[in-house]
Amino acid sequence: MGKKSLFGLALATTAVVLSACGNEDNHYYSIATASTGGTYYPIGVGMGNLWTEELIDQGIRATGQSSAGSVENIDLLRKEEAQFGILQGLIADQAYRGTGIYEGSAYEDLRTVTMLWSNVEHFVLMNNKIESGTISDVEGTSFSIGPQASGTEQSTRALINGIGLSVEDVSPDYLGYDDTISSMRDGRLDGGSLPAGVPVTAITDMYASGVRATVLDVTDEQLDSINELYPVFFRYEIDAGTYPRQEEPIYTIAQSNVLGVDKQQDADRIYLLTKILFENLETMYEVHNSAREMTLETALVGVSVPLHLGAYRYFVEQGIDIPNELIPPEAEEDEQE
Protein backbone atom coordinates (compact mmCIF):
# COMPACT_ATOMS: atom_id res chain seq x y z
CA MET A 1 0.00 0.00 0.00
CA GLY A 2 1.42 3.44 -0.99
CA LYS A 3 1.89 6.45 1.25
CA LYS A 4 -1.17 8.20 -0.22
CA SER A 5 -3.31 5.15 0.47
CA LEU A 6 -2.03 4.91 4.02
CA PHE A 7 -2.64 8.60 4.54
CA GLY A 8 -6.15 8.31 3.16
CA LEU A 9 -6.86 5.34 5.40
CA ALA A 10 -5.58 7.26 8.42
CA LEU A 11 -7.83 10.21 7.60
CA ALA A 12 -10.83 7.95 7.15
CA THR A 13 -10.14 6.17 10.43
CA THR A 14 -9.78 9.48 12.25
CA ALA A 15 -13.05 10.70 10.78
CA VAL A 16 -14.87 7.59 11.93
CA VAL A 17 -13.45 7.89 15.46
CA LEU A 18 -14.36 11.58 15.67
CA SER A 19 -17.82 10.87 14.33
CA ALA A 20 -18.35 8.13 16.90
CA CYS A 21 -17.22 10.40 19.71
CA GLY A 22 -19.50 13.19 18.55
CA ASN A 23 -22.50 10.86 18.33
CA GLU A 24 -22.08 9.01 21.62
CA ASP A 25 -25.42 10.38 22.85
CA ASN A 26 -27.29 9.38 19.69
CA HIS A 27 -29.46 6.29 19.56
CA TYR A 28 -30.20 4.57 16.26
CA TYR A 29 -33.13 2.22 15.85
CA SER A 30 -33.67 -0.08 12.89
CA ILE A 31 -37.23 -1.37 12.43
CA ALA A 32 -37.27 -4.67 10.52
CA THR A 33 -40.38 -4.93 8.35
CA ALA A 34 -40.91 -7.13 5.25
CA SER A 35 -40.81 -6.72 1.47
CA THR A 36 -41.42 -3.24 0.08
CA GLY A 37 -44.67 -4.29 -1.61
CA GLY A 38 -46.54 -5.22 1.59
CA THR A 39 -48.02 -3.41 4.58
CA TYR A 40 -45.17 -3.98 7.04
CA TYR A 41 -42.70 -1.82 5.12
CA PRO A 42 -44.67 1.46 4.80
CA ILE A 43 -45.83 1.28 8.41
CA GLY A 44 -42.30 0.58 9.65
CA VAL A 45 -40.90 3.43 7.56
CA GLY A 46 -43.66 5.75 8.75
CA MET A 47 -43.00 4.85 12.37
CA GLY A 48 -39.29 5.49 11.94
CA ASN A 49 -39.95 8.85 10.33
CA LEU A 50 -42.32 9.82 13.15
CA TRP A 51 -39.84 8.92 15.88
CA THR A 52 -36.99 10.73 14.12
CA GLU A 53 -38.99 13.90 13.48
CA GLU A 54 -40.28 14.08 17.05
CA LEU A 55 -37.13 13.02 18.89
CA ILE A 56 -34.15 14.03 16.77
CA ASP A 57 -33.33 16.80 19.25
CA GLN A 58 -32.92 14.04 21.85
CA GLY A 59 -30.51 12.12 19.62
CA ILE A 60 -32.99 9.47 18.48
CA ARG A 61 -33.07 8.37 14.85
CA ALA A 62 -35.10 5.46 13.50
CA THR A 63 -35.55 3.91 10.08
CA GLY A 64 -37.71 1.15 8.64
CA GLN A 65 -35.72 -1.55 6.81
CA SER A 66 -37.03 -4.14 4.35
CA SER A 67 -36.57 -7.82 5.24
CA ALA A 68 -38.02 -11.24 4.49
CA GLY A 69 -40.70 -10.72 7.14
CA SER A 70 -41.54 -12.10 10.58
CA VAL A 71 -39.26 -15.13 10.64
CA GLU A 72 -36.18 -13.16 9.59
CA ASN A 73 -37.16 -10.31 11.91
CA ILE A 74 -36.92 -12.64 14.92
CA ASP A 75 -33.42 -13.57 13.78
CA LEU A 76 -32.46 -9.92 13.34
CA LEU A 77 -33.66 -9.07 16.85
CA ARG A 78 -31.75 -11.98 18.33
CA LYS A 79 -28.56 -10.94 16.57
CA GLU A 80 -29.08 -7.28 17.55
CA GLU A 81 -29.05 -6.37 13.86
CA ALA A 82 -32.43 -4.66 14.34
CA GLN A 83 -33.84 -3.04 17.46
CA PHE A 84 -37.50 -3.46 16.52
CA GLY A 85 -39.28 -5.98 14.35
CA ILE A 86 -42.85 -6.13 13.05
CA LEU A 87 -44.05 -9.69 13.70
CA GLN A 88 -47.06 -11.86 13.11
CA GLY A 89 -48.58 -12.64 16.50
CA LEU A 90 -48.21 -16.37 15.81
CA ILE A 91 -44.49 -16.10 15.00
CA ALA A 92 -43.88 -13.93 18.09
CA ASP A 93 -45.75 -16.43 20.28
CA GLN A 94 -43.89 -19.46 18.89
CA ALA A 95 -40.51 -17.75 19.18
CA TYR A 96 -41.08 -16.70 22.79
CA ARG A 97 -42.40 -20.10 23.89
CA GLY A 98 -40.06 -22.23 21.79
CA THR A 99 -42.84 -23.99 19.88
CA GLY A 100 -43.47 -24.70 16.20
CA ILE A 101 -40.45 -23.76 14.10
CA TYR A 102 -38.72 -22.50 17.26
CA GLU A 103 -38.96 -25.74 19.23
CA GLY A 104 -35.76 -26.09 21.23
CA SER A 105 -34.68 -22.50 20.56
CA ALA A 106 -37.02 -20.27 22.55
CA TYR A 107 -36.38 -16.53 22.41
CA GLU A 108 -37.18 -15.80 26.05
CA ASP A 109 -35.86 -12.22 25.85
CA LEU A 110 -38.48 -11.27 23.25
CA ARG A 111 -40.90 -8.56 24.38
CA THR A 112 -43.70 -6.62 22.69
CA VAL A 113 -44.52 -2.93 22.51
CA THR A 114 -48.04 -2.95 21.05
CA MET A 115 -50.46 -4.52 18.64
CA LEU A 116 -50.21 -2.66 15.32
CA TRP A 117 -53.04 -3.93 13.12
CA SER A 118 -54.95 -7.12 12.38
CA ASN A 119 -53.50 -9.70 10.01
CA VAL A 120 -56.78 -10.99 8.60
CA GLU A 121 -56.95 -14.56 7.33
CA HIS A 122 -58.19 -14.90 3.75
CA PHE A 123 -58.52 -18.50 2.58
CA VAL A 124 -59.72 -18.19 -1.02
CA LEU A 125 -61.10 -21.11 -3.03
CA MET A 126 -62.59 -21.58 -6.47
CA ASN A 127 -66.38 -21.80 -6.24
CA ASN A 128 -66.53 -25.24 -7.87
CA LYS A 129 -64.51 -26.63 -4.94
CA ILE A 130 -66.66 -25.13 -2.20
CA GLU A 131 -68.97 -27.41 -0.20
CA SER A 132 -69.48 -26.03 3.31
CA GLY A 133 -68.18 -22.52 2.61
CA THR A 134 -65.65 -22.83 5.46
CA ILE A 135 -61.92 -23.39 5.53
CA SER A 136 -62.38 -27.16 5.86
CA ASP A 137 -63.17 -27.13 2.12
CA VAL A 138 -59.46 -26.85 1.31
CA GLU A 139 -59.05 -30.58 1.95
CA GLY A 140 -58.15 -32.37 -1.27
CA THR A 141 -57.51 -29.17 -3.25
CA SER A 142 -54.41 -27.65 -4.81
CA PHE A 143 -53.71 -24.81 -2.41
CA SER A 144 -50.95 -22.21 -2.02
CA ILE A 145 -49.80 -21.95 1.59
CA GLY A 146 -47.47 -18.98 0.98
CA PRO A 147 -43.78 -18.62 0.12
CA GLN A 148 -41.52 -21.13 1.84
CA ALA A 149 -40.19 -20.04 5.25
CA SER A 150 -42.58 -17.08 5.30
CA GLY A 151 -44.92 -16.00 8.07
CA THR A 152 -47.79 -16.78 5.69
CA GLU A 153 -46.67 -20.40 5.42
CA GLN A 154 -46.48 -20.74 9.20
CA SER A 155 -49.92 -19.19 9.86
CA THR A 156 -51.50 -21.26 7.07
CA ARG A 157 -50.05 -24.46 8.51
CA ALA A 158 -51.38 -23.44 11.94
CA LEU A 159 -54.92 -22.96 10.66
CA ILE A 160 -54.90 -26.19 8.68
CA ASN A 161 -53.50 -28.14 11.64
CA GLY A 162 -55.92 -26.40 13.99
CA ILE A 163 -58.97 -27.82 12.18
CA GLY A 164 -57.61 -31.36 12.27
CA LEU A 165 -55.97 -31.45 8.84
CA SER A 166 -52.37 -31.26 7.70
CA VAL A 167 -50.58 -29.87 4.68
CA GLU A 168 -50.51 -33.47 3.38
CA ASP A 169 -54.30 -33.20 3.02
CA VAL A 170 -53.84 -30.59 0.27
CA SER A 171 -51.57 -30.37 -2.74
CA PRO A 172 -49.46 -27.46 -1.50
CA ASP A 173 -47.89 -24.76 -3.59
CA TYR A 174 -45.66 -21.96 -2.30
CA LEU A 175 -46.69 -18.78 -4.07
CA GLY A 176 -46.91 -15.10 -3.25
CA TYR A 177 -50.25 -13.32 -3.28
CA ASP A 178 -50.36 -12.04 -6.86
CA ASP A 179 -49.06 -15.33 -8.23
CA THR A 180 -51.71 -17.23 -6.25
CA ILE A 181 -54.56 -15.28 -7.82
CA SER A 182 -52.95 -15.45 -11.27
CA SER A 183 -52.65 -19.24 -11.02
CA MET A 184 -56.28 -19.53 -9.91
CA ARG A 185 -57.34 -17.36 -12.85
CA ASP A 186 -55.40 -19.62 -15.23
CA GLY A 187 -56.93 -22.80 -13.80
CA ARG A 188 -53.63 -24.08 -12.37
CA LEU A 189 -54.60 -23.73 -8.69
CA ASP A 190 -57.76 -24.20 -6.63
CA GLY A 191 -57.03 -21.67 -3.91
CA GLY A 192 -54.61 -20.12 -1.50
CA SER A 193 -53.98 -18.33 1.78
CA LEU A 194 -53.48 -14.54 1.69
CA PRO A 195 -53.39 -13.14 5.25
CA ALA A 196 -53.02 -9.35 5.40
CA GLY A 197 -54.65 -6.11 6.45
CA VAL A 198 -58.02 -5.42 4.82
CA PRO A 199 -58.44 -4.84 1.94
CA VAL A 200 -55.90 -7.14 0.30
CA THR A 201 -55.00 -5.80 -3.16
CA ALA A 202 -54.69 -9.27 -4.70
CA ILE A 203 -58.15 -10.27 -3.45
CA THR A 204 -59.65 -7.00 -4.69
CA ASP A 205 -58.19 -7.95 -8.07
CA MET A 206 -59.62 -11.48 -7.75
CA TYR A 207 -63.16 -10.23 -7.26
CA ALA A 208 -62.89 -7.33 -9.72
CA SER A 209 -61.49 -9.46 -12.54
CA GLY A 210 -64.23 -12.07 -12.30
CA VAL A 211 -62.26 -15.00 -10.90
CA ARG A 212 -64.98 -17.40 -9.75
CA ALA A 213 -63.67 -17.75 -6.21
CA THR A 214 -64.71 -16.82 -2.67
CA VAL A 215 -63.08 -16.02 0.67
CA LEU A 216 -64.06 -18.84 3.04
CA ASP A 217 -65.63 -18.41 6.48
CA VAL A 218 -64.24 -19.72 9.78
CA THR A 219 -66.80 -21.12 12.22
CA ASP A 220 -66.73 -20.52 15.96
CA GLU A 221 -65.93 -24.22 16.46
CA GLN A 222 -62.99 -23.96 14.06
CA LEU A 223 -61.71 -20.84 15.83
CA ASP A 224 -61.86 -22.59 19.21
CA SER A 225 -60.07 -25.63 17.79
CA ILE A 226 -57.31 -23.48 16.27
CA ASN A 227 -56.81 -21.52 19.49
CA GLU A 228 -56.38 -24.73 21.48
CA LEU A 229 -53.07 -25.12 19.64
CA TYR A 230 -52.26 -21.52 18.70
CA PRO A 231 -53.96 -19.09 21.12
CA VAL A 232 -53.45 -15.89 19.13
CA PHE A 233 -56.49 -15.71 16.84
CA PHE A 234 -59.72 -13.74 17.25
CA ARG A 235 -62.97 -13.22 15.37
CA TYR A 236 -62.91 -10.77 12.46
CA GLU A 237 -65.80 -9.80 10.21
CA ILE A 238 -65.06 -8.40 6.76
CA ASP A 239 -67.98 -6.11 5.98
CA ALA A 240 -70.05 -6.64 2.85
CA GLY A 241 -68.79 -4.41 0.05
CA THR A 242 -65.19 -4.45 1.24
CA TYR A 243 -64.34 -6.21 -2.02
CA PRO A 244 -65.98 -5.80 -5.44
CA ARG A 245 -69.08 -7.98 -5.87
CA GLN A 246 -68.82 -9.13 -2.24
CA GLU A 247 -72.47 -8.88 -1.19
CA GLU A 248 -72.29 -10.74 2.15
CA PRO A 249 -70.04 -10.32 5.19
CA ILE A 250 -67.12 -12.74 5.49
CA TYR A 251 -66.81 -14.31 8.94
CA THR A 252 -63.12 -15.02 9.24
CA ILE A 253 -60.46 -14.68 11.94
CA ALA A 254 -57.33 -12.63 12.45
CA GLN A 255 -54.15 -12.44 14.44
CA SER A 256 -52.38 -9.30 15.47
CA ASN A 257 -49.26 -7.92 13.90
CA VAL A 258 -47.15 -6.76 16.85
CA LEU A 259 -44.08 -4.62 17.37
CA GLY A 260 -41.35 -6.78 18.88
CA VAL A 261 -38.22 -5.72 20.77
CA ASP A 262 -35.54 -7.34 22.92
CA LYS A 263 -35.92 -6.91 26.68
CA GLN A 264 -32.38 -5.47 26.86
CA GLN A 265 -33.45 -2.25 25.12
CA ASP A 266 -33.41 0.69 27.53
CA ALA A 267 -36.75 1.00 29.33
CA ASP A 268 -36.76 4.80 29.50
CA ARG A 269 -36.27 5.12 25.74
CA ILE A 270 -38.85 2.43 24.93
CA TYR A 271 -41.29 4.29 27.19
CA LEU A 272 -40.58 7.49 25.28
CA LEU A 273 -40.95 5.84 21.87
CA THR A 274 -44.23 4.22 22.92
CA LYS A 275 -45.54 7.53 24.23
CA ILE A 276 -44.62 9.39 21.03
CA LEU A 277 -46.26 6.68 18.91
CA PHE A 278 -49.58 6.87 20.72
CA GLU A 279 -49.57 10.66 20.96
CA ASN A 280 -49.20 10.89 17.18
CA LEU A 281 -51.58 8.22 15.88
CA GLU A 282 -53.11 10.62 13.36
CA THR A 283 -49.72 10.78 11.67
CA MET A 284 -49.59 6.97 11.50
CA TYR A 285 -53.13 6.85 10.10
CA GLU A 286 -51.93 8.91 7.16
CA VAL A 287 -49.18 6.37 6.44
CA HIS A 288 -51.45 3.39 5.71
CA ASN A 289 -55.13 2.58 6.17
CA SER A 290 -54.30 -0.52 8.25
CA ALA A 291 -52.67 1.69 10.89
CA ARG A 292 -56.14 3.02 11.79
CA GLU A 293 -56.56 -0.05 13.99
CA MET A 294 -53.93 1.36 16.33
CA THR A 295 -55.56 2.81 19.46
CA LEU A 296 -54.91 2.62 23.18
CA GLU A 297 -58.04 0.49 23.47
CA THR A 298 -56.72 -2.12 21.01
CA ALA A 299 -53.04 -1.97 22.02
CA LEU A 300 -53.07 -5.43 23.65
CA VAL A 301 -55.54 -7.25 21.37
CA GLY A 302 -54.06 -10.55 20.26
CA VAL A 303 -50.77 -9.92 22.11
CA SER A 304 -49.47 -13.05 23.89
CA VAL A 305 -45.81 -12.15 24.55
CA PRO A 306 -45.01 -10.02 27.64
CA LEU A 307 -44.66 -6.30 27.16
CA HIS A 308 -41.32 -4.53 27.24
CA LEU A 309 -40.86 -2.79 30.58
CA GLY A 310 -40.91 0.65 28.93
CA ALA A 311 -44.19 -0.02 27.10
CA TYR A 312 -45.63 -1.57 30.25
CA ARG A 313 -44.87 1.63 32.20
CA TYR A 314 -46.61 3.71 29.56
CA PHE A 315 -49.77 1.58 29.46
CA VAL A 316 -49.98 1.51 33.27
CA GLU A 317 -49.70 5.29 33.23
CA GLN A 318 -52.60 5.41 30.74
CA GLY A 319 -54.79 3.23 32.96
CA ILE A 320 -54.79 0.21 30.64
CA ASP A 321 -55.79 -3.05 32.34
CA ILE A 322 -52.86 -5.37 31.63
CA PRO A 323 -53.40 -9.15 31.84
CA ASN A 324 -50.99 -10.96 34.15
CA GLU A 325 -49.40 -12.90 31.30
CA LEU A 326 -48.38 -9.65 29.59
CA ILE A 327 -46.71 -8.11 32.65
CA PRO A 328 -42.96 -8.32 31.99
CA PRO A 329 -40.96 -10.40 34.49
CA GLU A 330 -38.73 -7.34 34.90
CA ALA A 331 -41.63 -5.28 36.31
CA GLU A 332 -41.40 -6.72 39.83
CA GLU A 333 -37.74 -5.78 40.12
CA ASP A 334 -38.50 -2.36 38.63
CA GLU A 335 -41.22 -1.67 41.23
CA GLN A 336 -38.86 -2.58 44.08
CA GLU A 337 -36.29 0.02 43.05
N, C-alpha and C positions, 0 to 999 in steps of 0.2 A: 504493500500500500504506500503511495507517495505522500510527500509532506502535505500537499494540498488536501488530500483525502483525509489524512489524520487530523489536520486543522479543522476541516469541515465537520468531522465526527465529533471533535472536542466541542465545537460551538453548539452542535445539535444536542449533545449530552448536557451541556451547561444550560441550554434553553429549557430542556425537559425538567431538570432539577429545579431551576428557578420557577418554572410554571407550577410544579408540584408544591413548592413552598408557598407560592402565592395563593394556591387554591386549597390549602389545608382545611379551611372551614367550609368548603363546598361539599355538597352531597349529591351524587349522581344516581338516578334511579332508572333502570331499564325495565320496561313493562313488556314481557313476552306475550304475544298475541296469537296469530295464526297467519294464514295466507292473506295476501292483500285484497283478494276478491271477496272475503267473507265479512262477518259482522265484528269479529274480535278485533281486527286490525284498526278500523276507524275509531272504535270506542277506546282502544288502548292509546292510540295517537292523540285523540281528543283529551283524554285524561291527563296524559303527559303534558300537553300544551297548557291545560288549565293549571296544573300544579306549578309549572315553570312560570307562567305569567303572574300568578298570585304570590309566589314565594321566592322569586329570583333574588329579591333583596335580602333574603335570609340564606342565600347560598344553595338553594335547592333547584335542581334541574332534572327533568324527567322526560323520557322519550319512549314512545311505543315502537317495538321492534317486531318485524314479521318472524314467524317460526312455523313449524309443522303442526302446531296446535297443542292441545292439552297434555298429551303424553310427553312430548319434547319439553314443554314448559315445566313439568315436574322435574325433569332432568336438569334443566337450566337453573332452577331454584336450588336444587341440591348442590350443584357445582358452584353456586354463587356467581353464575354468569348472567343472571337476571335477578333483580330484587323483588319484582312482582311478576305474577303470571296469571292470565285469565284461564280458568279451568272449568271443564264440565264438572258439575257436582258429583257425578258418579266416579270420575277419575280422581278427584280430590279425596273422596271417601275411601276408595280402594287403596290409594297411595298411603293415606294416613293409617289405615287399619292393617295394611299388608295383606290384602285380599286380591282376588282376580289376578291381573297381570303383575301385581306387586307382591304376590305371596312370597314370604321369606325375605322381603326387602322393604319393610314398612318405613315410611318417612314420618317418624314421630314428631319431628320438629316443624312439620307443616302447620300453618295457621291460616285463618281466613280474615278478611277485612269486611266484606259485605257480599250479599247477593247483588248481581248486576242486572241481569234480565233472564227471562225464561227461555230455555232451550226446548222448544216445542217439538214433540215427536210427530213426524209425518210418515206413516207407512202408506205408500201409494201402491195400488194394484189395478191391473187392467180389469174392466168390468166383467169380462167373460170368465174371470177366475174367482169372482166374489160369490160367496155362499151366505155366510152369516153377516157380512159387513163389518166384522171385527178383525183384529190383527191375527187371529188364529187361522184366517184364510190363506196366510202365506205358506202354509204347509203344502209341500209338493210342487211349489212354483219355482221358477227361475227368478232370483231375487238378489239385488245388489245390497250388500251390507255395509258399504262405504269403503274408502281406500284402506288398504292394509296398514295396520299399526296406527290408525287414526282414532280419535275419540268417537267418531261416528260408528266405526266398527265395534268398539267396546260397548257402546250404549245399545246398539242393535242386538248384539249377542246377549246382553243382559235382558232385554225385553223378550227375546225369543226363548231364552232359558227360563225366564220368569213365568211363562205360560205353559211350561211343561214340554217344550220342544227343544231342539238343538239345531245348530247350523246344518247338521247332516240331514235334517228334515226338509231342507230347501236345496236348490242348486245355486250355491252362492256365486256372486260376482263381486268385484271390488272396484266400483266406479265412483267418481265424483258426481255431484248433483246434476250438472248439465248433461253429462254423458249418460246418466241413468235415464233421464227423460228422453233423450235422443234415441237410446236403444229401445225404449218402450214404444216410441213413435214408429220405429222401423220394424217392430215386430220381433226383435231379438231378445227381449226381456219382458217378464211378466210384471215386475214391480221393483220397488226399492225403498230404502230408508233415507229420509232427508231431514234430520233434526236441525232446527234453526229457529231464530226469532221470526215471528209472524209480521208480514207475509214473506214467504220464501220465493225468491224471484223465479227459480226453476219450476216451482209448482204453479205460480201464476202463469208462466209460459205453457205448462201442461194443460191447464184448463182453457186458456185463451186460444191455443192452437188446435183444440178439438181432439186431443188424445183421449180416447175412451177409457178413462181411468178415474179412480176415486181415492181420497184419503180415508183410510179405515178408522173406525171407532175403537176405543178401548173401554171395556165394561168395568164396572166397579169391582167385580170378582177378579178380573185380570189385573187390575191395579193393585188389589190387596195381595195377590199371588206374587206379583213382581216385587212389591215392597218387602215381602218376607225374606227375599234374598238380597235386594238392593234398596234399602230404605231411603231413597232420595227423590222419589217421584211424587207428583201431586196432580190433581185433576186440573184440566185446562180445556176450556171451551172456545173453539174458533167460531166466531160469529158468522151467521149466514151473510153472504156477500163479501166476505174477506177476499175470496178468489172469484174470478170470472165464472159465471154460470153455476156458482155454488149456492144453491137455494136453501139448503138446510144447514143448521149448525153441525160442527164436527166435534164429537165428544172424545177428545184424546187426552194425553197426559204430558207432563213436562218435567224437566229437572232444571235446577238453577245453574246458570253460569256464575261462578264466584271469583272473587279476586283473592288469589293466594299469595302468601308471603312466608318467609322463614321466621321462626320465633326469635332468632338472634337479632333481627332488625330493631333498631332503637325505638323504645316505646313512645318516647316524647315526640319523635318525628312521625311515627305512624299515627299517633293521635292527631297531630297537626294536619297530616295529609287526609285523614278521614274527615276531619272537621271541614277542611276546605272543599272537599268533594261534595259533602252534603249541603254546604252553604251556597253552592253554585250549581245546583242541579239543572237550572234553566239553561245554563251553558252546555251541559252534557246533553240535554234534550235536543239541542240544535245540531249536535254531532250526528246522531242516528236515532231513528224512530224507536228502536228497541230500548234505548236508554230511558225512555219515558216510564219504564217499569221501576226505575230506581226511586225509592222514597224511604223515609225513615220507617214507615209502617211495614214495608216489605223487605227491609234490610236483612232479615234472618230467615226468610222463606226458603225452604229447601236446603239450608246450610246444615251440614252434619259434622264438620270439622271445627274444633274449638277456635274461637276468635283470637286474634293477636291481642296482646295486652293493651296496646295503644288504642285499637279499635274498641276493645271492651270498655276502656275508661270513657271513651266518647259516648258510647251507647248508654252506659250507666248514667252519665251526666244528662243525657237527653230523656231519661226516664223509661227507656226501653226495657221490657221484661225479658230477661235473658235466660233461656232454659239451662239447667245445670250442666248438660252435656256440652254446651258451647262456652262455658266459663273456662278460660285458659288455666291450666295447672299453675302458671306463674302468678295468678291473681292473689292467691292466699299469701304468698311471700311478699307481694307488693303491698298488701293491706297491712302487713305487720311492720313495715318500715316506717 
